[in-house]
Amino acid sequence: MKTQVFSIDQAVHTGAVSLKTAELDKQIEFYTAIIGLDILSRGQDQVVLGIKEIGAELLFLRKIIPADPQKRTTGLYHTAFLLPTRKDLGNTLFALLKKEAPIIGASDHGYSEAIYLEDPEGNGIEIYRDKPKSDWDIQADGRIAGITVEMDAEGVLASRDEATDKFPAGTVVGHVHLAVSDLAKTEQFYTEILGLGLKDQFGAQARFFAAGGYHHHIGTNVWTSKDLPAPDEQTVGLDFFTLLVPNQSALAELKENLVREGVKAMKETEDTLVLLDPNGLTVKIEVEKHEQ
């Protein structure tokens, strides 16, 4: 793997995800009653979901009137909610099974154990827990090799205590996986422009990027989206996703790299950058708000 000129701050991580939805009430019901998120605030056409106990914002839903529901575009492959422990994953899997949720898969990726499903509008969802870092396959060049085998569902269920059927405090959006049109352009943007590390790749089909030593904050693939057009304002699905930087200094360094690379932001403030990636997907980079 080639040496990067610019690397983003190692403390950068994924923030919230925003989805455009045609049926807001139906989506709210799914993400609260089935998935286990809380309503933090609600307006006429938008709702913020997350963990009420700590006020953590994880998912925004914004109502739109779609122009062409059948139009295929680049967008979201899945939003991945990271739970603190295997016990929490066991509680969630048990709750999903009791609720007869539309689970479509469960995998062991070597560095994590994950459950997969879709919301009523076809947005992918991953719910996972990370294994101890000592179990990860971290190679000499920094690659963190992933696998896909069947998850030990019985072991995960055996770890549960049934304390809650909701996501616990400490749940975050661990990563976002994108359906992209061009892998080469995508890799160039996320490594050279944003300064993330290329952590793994799957032939000509997928790339995984992260800050610091994480396995991936952003996954990308062309399995169903190669050469597709970008979404527009009337396209149901991904609205934007957020990357959080630890301070204004880290954001300033990123802004300087944009200047070097000749990239113009869609929006820029003291605490925020909004960029379009090569697939027409909106990335918001924000300074993380810390509790006083």
C-alpha positions as CSV (number, residue, x, y, z in Angstrom):
1,M,0.0,0.0,0.0
2,K,1.4,3.4,-1.0
3,T,2.4,6.0,1.6
4,Q,-0.1,8.8,2.1
5,V,0.8,12.4,2.0
6,F,-1.9,13.5,4.3
7,S,-3.5,11.5,7.2
8,I,-6.6,12.7,9.0
9,D,-6.5,12.9,12.8
10,Q,-6.4,9.4,14.3
11,A,-9.3,10.2,16.7
12,V,-11.8,10.8,13.8
13,H,-14.8,8.5,13.9
14,T,-18.3,8.2,12.3
15,G,-21.1,10.4,13.6
16,A,-24.8,10.4,12.7
17,V,-26.5,9.3,9.5
18,S,-29.4,11.1,7.9
19,L,-31.9,9.4,5.6
20,K,-34.6,10.8,3.3
21,T,-37.8,9.0,3.7
22,A,-41.1,8.8,1.9
23,E,-43.1,7.4,4.9
24,L,-41.8,9.1,8.0
25,D,-44.2,7.6,10.5
26,K,-43.6,4.1,9.2
27,Q,-39.8,4.6,9.5
28,I,-40.1,6.1,13.0
29,E,-42.1,3.1,14.1
30,F,-39.6,0.7,12.7
31,Y,-36.5,2.3,14.2
32,T,-38.0,2.7,17.6
33,A,-40.2,-0.3,18.1
34,I,-38.1,-2.9,16.2
35,I,-34.5,-1.5,16.2
36,G,-34.5,0.1,19.7
37,L,-33.7,3.8,19.2
38,D,-35.4,6.6,21.1
39,I,-37.0,9.7,19.7
40,L,-34.8,12.7,20.8
41,S,-36.7,15.4,19.0
42,R,-39.4,15.7,16.3
43,G,-40.6,18.3,13.9
44,Q,-43.2,18.2,11.2
45,D,-41.0,16.6,8.6
46,Q,-37.9,15.5,10.5
47,V,-37.1,13.4,13.6
48,V,-33.8,12.8,15.5
49,L,-33.3,9.3,16.9
50,G,-30.7,8.0,19.3
51,I,-30.0,7.1,22.9
52,K,-32.2,9.2,25.2
53,E,-30.2,8.3,28.3
54,I,-27.1,10.1,27.1
55,G,-28.7,12.3,24.4
56,A,-26.6,10.6,21.6
57,E,-27.9,11.5,18.1
58,L,-27.4,8.5,15.8
59,L,-30.1,8.8,13.0
60,F,-31.9,11.6,11.4
61,L,-35.0,10.9,9.3
62,R,-36.3,13.6,6.9
63,K,-39.6,13.3,5.0
64,I,-39.5,14.0,1.2
65,I,-41.8,13.5,-1.7
66,P,-39.9,11.1,-4.0
67,A,-39.9,11.8,-7.7
68,D,-39.1,8.3,-9.0
69,P,-39.1,5.5,-6.3
70,Q,-37.8,3.0,-8.9
71,K,-34.7,5.0,-9.9
72,R,-31.5,3.3,-9.0
73,T,-28.6,5.4,-7.8
74,T,-25.5,5.3,-5.6
75,G,-26.2,5.7,-1.9
76,L,-26.3,3.7,1.4
77,Y,-25.4,0.0,1.6
78,H,-25.9,0.0,5.4
79,T,-25.7,2.1,8.5
80,A,-23.8,0.1,11.1
81,F,-24.7,0.5,14.8
82,L,-21.9,-0.5,17.1
83,L,-22.9,-2.0,20.5
84,P,-20.5,-1.9,23.5
85,T,-20.4,-5.6,24.3
86,R,-21.3,-9.1,23.1
87,K,-23.9,-9.2,25.8
88,D,-25.6,-6.2,24.2
89,L,-25.5,-7.9,20.8
90,G,-27.1,-11.0,22.5
91,N,-29.9,-8.8,24.0
92,T,-30.5,-7.2,20.6
93,L,-30.5,-10.5,18.7
94,F,-32.9,-12.0,21.2
95,A,-35.2,-8.9,21.0
96,L,-35.2,-8.9,17.2
97,L,-36.1,-12.6,17.1
98,K,-38.9,-12.1,19.6
99,K,-40.2,-9.2,17.4
100,E,-39.9,-11.3,14.3
101,A,-37.7,-8.6,12.7
102,P,-36.7,-9.0,9.1
103,I,-33.2,-10.4,9.8
104,I,-31.4,-11.2,6.5
105,G,-28.0,-12.4,7.8
106,A,-25.6,-12.8,10.6
107,S,-21.8,-12.9,10.1
108,D,-18.5,-13.2,11.8
109,H,-16.0,-10.8,10.2
110,G,-12.9,-11.8,12.2
111,Y,-12.8,-8.4,13.9
112,S,-16.6,-8.3,14.7
113,E,-19.9,-10.2,14.9
114,A,-22.8,-8.6,13.0
115,I,-26.5,-8.9,12.4
116,Y,-28.0,-7.6,9.1
117,L,-31.5,-6.4,8.2
118,E,-33.3,-3.7,6.2
119,D,-35.7,-1.0,7.1
120,P,-39.2,-0.7,5.3
121,E,-37.6,1.4,2.6
122,G,-34.8,-0.9,1.8
123,N,-32.0,0.9,3.7
124,G,-29.5,-1.6,5.0
125,I,-28.8,-1.9,8.7
126,E,-25.9,-3.7,10.5
127,I,-25.9,-4.1,14.3
128,Y,-22.5,-5.4,15.5
129,R,-20.0,-5.7,18.3
130,D,-16.2,-5.5,17.9
131,K,-14.1,-8.4,19.1
132,P,-11.1,-7.5,21.3
133,K,-8.4,-5.9,19.1
134,S,-6.0,-8.8,20.0
135,D,-8.3,-11.0,17.9
136,W,-8.0,-8.8,14.8
137,D,-5.9,-9.9,11.8
138,I,-3.7,-6.8,11.7
139,Q,-1.0,-7.2,9.1
140,A,2.5,-5.6,8.9
141,D,1.4,-3.0,6.3
142,G,-1.5,-1.9,8.5
143,R,-4.1,-3.9,6.6
144,I,-6.9,-5.3,8.8
145,A,-8.1,-8.3,7.0
146,G,-11.7,-9.2,7.3
147,I,-13.5,-12.5,6.7
148,T,-17.2,-13.4,6.3
149,V,-18.3,-16.7,7.9
150,E,-21.4,-17.7,9.8
151,M,-21.8,-15.9,13.2
152,D,-22.0,-18.1,16.3
153,A,-25.6,-17.1,17.0
154,E,-26.0,-19.5,19.8
155,G,-22.9,-18.1,21.6
156,V,-24.2,-14.5,21.0
157,L,-27.6,-15.4,22.4
158,A,-26.0,-17.2,25.4
159,S,-24.2,-14.0,26.3
160,R,-27.5,-12.0,26.8
161,D,-29.0,-10.9,30.2
162,E,-32.3,-9.6,28.7
163,A,-31.9,-6.4,30.7
164,T,-33.3,-4.3,27.8
165,D,-34.6,-4.6,24.2
166,K,-33.3,-1.2,23.3
167,F,-29.8,0.0,22.3
168,P,-27.7,0.6,25.4
169,A,-25.8,3.8,26.3
170,G,-22.5,3.7,24.5
171,T,-24.0,2.6,21.2
172,V,-22.6,4.6,18.3
173,V,-22.7,4.5,14.5
174,G,-19.5,2.5,14.1
175,H,-19.3,2.7,10.4
176,V,-21.2,3.6,7.2
177,H,-21.1,1.3,4.2
178,L,-21.7,3.0,0.8
179,A,-22.9,1.7,-2.6
180,V,-20.6,3.5,-5.0
181,S,-20.3,3.9,-8.8
182,D,-16.5,3.9,-9.1
183,L,-14.0,2.3,-6.7
184,A,-10.9,4.0,-8.0
185,K,-12.3,7.5,-7.7
186,T,-13.8,6.6,-4.3
187,E,-10.5,5.4,-3.0
188,Q,-8.7,8.5,-4.2
189,F,-11.2,10.7,-2.5
190,Y,-11.3,9.0,0.9
191,T,-7.5,8.5,1.1
192,E,-5.9,11.4,-0.6
193,I,-8.6,14.1,0.0
194,L,-10.0,13.1,3.4
195,G,-6.8,11.3,4.6
196,L,-8.3,8.1,5.8
197,G,-6.3,4.9,5.6
198,L,-7.1,2.1,3.2
199,K,-7.6,-0.8,5.7
200,D,-8.7,-3.6,3.4
201,Q,-9.9,-4.4,-0.1
202,F,-11.9,-7.1,-1.8
203,G,-10.6,-7.3,-5.4
204,A,-12.3,-4.9,-7.7
205,Q,-15.5,-5.0,-5.6
206,A,-15.0,-3.3,-2.2
207,R,-12.7,-1.0,-0.3
208,F,-12.6,-0.2,3.5
209,F,-11.3,3.0,5.0
210,A,-10.6,4.3,8.6
211,A,-8.9,6.8,10.7
212,G,-6.3,5.5,13.2
213,G,-6.2,1.8,13.9
214,Y,-9.9,0.9,13.3
215,H,-11.0,-1.8,10.9
216,H,-13.2,0.6,8.9
217,H,-15.3,3.8,9.4
218,I,-16.4,3.7,5.8
219,G,-17.0,0.7,3.6
220,T,-17.6,1.0,-0.1
221,N,-18.6,-1.5,-2.8
222,V,-19.9,-1.7,-6.4
223,W,-21.9,-4.9,-5.9
224,T,-25.2,-3.3,-6.9
225,S,-24.2,0.3,-7.9
226,K,-21.4,0.2,-10.4
227,D,-21.7,3.2,-12.8
228,L,-25.0,4.3,-11.4
229,P,-25.9,8.0,-11.2
230,A,-25.8,10.1,-8.0
231,P,-29.0,10.5,-5.9
232,D,-30.8,13.8,-6.0
233,E,-33.0,15.7,-3.4
234,Q,-36.0,13.6,-4.4
235,T,-34.2,10.2,-4.0
236,V,-35.2,8.1,-0.9
237,G,-32.2,6.9,1.0
238,L,-29.0,8.4,2.2
239,D,-29.2,12.2,2.8
240,F,-25.7,12.5,4.4
241,F,-23.4,11.0,6.9
242,T,-21.1,12.6,9.4
243,L,-17.4,12.2,10.3
244,L,-16.4,13.8,13.7
245,V,-13.0,15.3,14.2
246,P,-11.8,15.9,17.8
247,N,-11.0,19.6,17.5
248,Q,-10.8,22.7,15.3
249,S,-7.1,22.0,14.7
250,A,-7.8,18.7,13.1
251,L,-10.5,20.3,10.9
252,A,-8.1,23.1,9.9
253,E,-5.5,20.5,8.8
254,L,-8.2,18.9,6.6
255,K,-9.2,22.2,5.1
256,E,-5.5,22.9,4.3
257,N,-5.4,19.5,2.5
258,L,-8.5,20.5,0.4
259,V,-6.6,23.6,-0.7
260,R,-3.6,21.5,-1.7
261,E,-5.7,19.1,-3.6
262,G,-7.8,21.8,-5.3
263,V,-11.1,20.6,-3.8
264,K,-13.8,23.1,-3.0
265,A,-16.3,22.4,-0.2
266,M,-20.0,22.7,-0.7
267,K,-20.2,24.5,2.6
268,E,-17.5,25.6,5.1
269,T,-17.8,27.1,8.5
270,E,-15.4,27.3,11.5
271,D,-16.7,23.9,12.8
272,T,-18.0,22.2,9.7
273,L,-17.1,21.1,6.2
274,V,-19.6,19.6,3.7
275,L,-18.2,17.7,0.7
276,L,-19.6,15.7,-2.2
277,D,-17.7,12.5,-2.8
278,P,-17.2,11.2,-6.4
279,N,-20.5,9.2,-6.1
280,G,-22.5,12.3,-5.4
281,L,-22.9,11.4,-1.7
282,T,-22.8,14.1,1.0
283,V,-20.1,13.9,3.7
284,K,-20.3,16.3,6.7
285,I,-17.1,16.7,8.7
286,E,-17.8,18.3,12.1
287,V,-15.9,19.2,15.2
288,E,-17.1,16.8,17.9
289,K,-19.1,18.5,20.7
290,H,-17.7,17.4,24.1
291,E,-19.8,17.5,27.3
292,Q,-18.8,20.3,29.7
